[in-house]
Amino acid sequence: MQPIIVKNKIIKTIFIIAVLTLLFSLGSVFSSCSIISSHLFQEEEAGYSADSTQEETSSEISQDTENSENDSASATDNGESEDTTQENNTGSEESDNPGKVVYLEITSDPKSNHFEHRVANIYAEDIKTGTEELIFSDINERFEIGRVFNISPDGEKILCDLVEGGRGAYSAICVIDINSKIMKVLDEFDFTESEGNEITSGYYGIPVWSSDSRYIAYETINNYFSSNIRDGGIYKVDVETGEKKEIELDVGGASLRSTMFLSPVFFFNNDNNIACASHFYFENNSENEPGFLETKNAEIFYISEEKKQAEFKFDLSVFSEKGPENITSFDNFRFVQESDSFIFQILGDFEEDGDLWIASIGDNHISRFTNDTNLREQQPDVFIADNTDARIAYVGVKRYGTISNQFASGDIFLTDLKGENIEKLTTYEAGAFNPVFSRDGNFIAYMKTVYDENYENILGYDIETVNINTKEINKISENGYLILAGWIN
């Protein structure tokens, strides 16, 4: 479950942007957000072997969409699925140049005219030499960088946003060319000159890349500061030319944007289709934020720009027998092109179990990918080598009475596409989250939460890398306000 992130109040206090949400519900930190056809779900078992903390259980669900209107599971905003497996995590040979880790660091500078003199700098650090390079700084920009979302598939561009930190009256989706170090605004929502600073529209969630790095797609929201909140449509932007167009969808002559909220989570089918998660809004009746609207993903659709159609695939009801009783997170979708599948997380409420699931786009087969009853497995990332060797990294969060349960951090795990040969790469118990594979697949960068001595408060964040072959850990940056973007060559 995630709060309305388009309520760019998050922009107001960028220091509270939790990368966790970006990635876990976010998205974002995480992002968050989140696809669609008739399907058959069958129940079968797929055992997997784990280390001492993992059970040898795995189940698969199969159901006929014609007999049930609901299903749910979806794809990798963190994960994927493929027929080949990696054995003993040995994969490809370690390259001489695993790449550079790209991250955002937020500091302050008296020279900055931004809210609270905030400055955001984007760095790239070579993990072999330790050399750090400044890619971009917003100190001379009118508006400030709010978040870095990710790196384009070709490793040439950084996807981020600009925000107006004081009032939240401006937001924009941008890309930074890594070679030229020039920022380009792709879409903006400017209400700085509006009467009463009324903000009527913005974008939702984390924009997604096409596999050829040519396009991004994202959802917009209208009237999100009112009870009359409405979907503003899905837009697709050509990153090279800046051309923007709405992906028009209809149901019997009616526009889909008037009937549901659809957020893109990945491109597939040679970028001809987009998987989307539909999400609904509801009022938070808690004592802390009464009346505050929240949203969570509930269904998966596949949309076709050419046919102008959105095809329903499944919703949360598919997990009613095998999943947690109260699903709070259906997020972090990751697509695997080679296997035409995707992996994602399903988390229960508070100390309920959570697992990764995997779904096939072609035959709608859905199965549980992880099943350690002591962990809430989440935040998958996928690496596919040229030889189709698949590796999946994810976070294992302890279930019972731990701060990591509340902050969605734990240890980094590695496995193959069958969920076998599970290996624990870190031993923090609490702290590690948001794993991202290097471009050669031999390293994983991740965020690490820095807690006080009683594990009651977050003091800052570190960014580290772990070598998947040696388990050697290297610190990239420490104890700051940091956001991991990904890797470049």
PyMOL commands that set and color helices and strands:
alter all, ss='L'
color gray80, all
select helices_A, chain A and resi 9-12+14-16+20-25+115-117+195-197+256-258+316-319+403-407
alter helices_A, ss='H'
color red, helices_A
select strands_A, chain A and resi 2-3+29+44-45+59-61+76-77+100-108+118-126+132-137+144-151+157-163+170-177+183-190+201-209+215-222+230-238+244-247+250-251+254-255+262-268+273-284+292-304+309-315+327-336+341-348+354-360+366-368+375-384+390-398+411-415+423-424+432-437+443-451+458-467+473-488
alter strands_A, ss='S'
color yellow, strands_A
deselect
rebuild
show_as cartoon
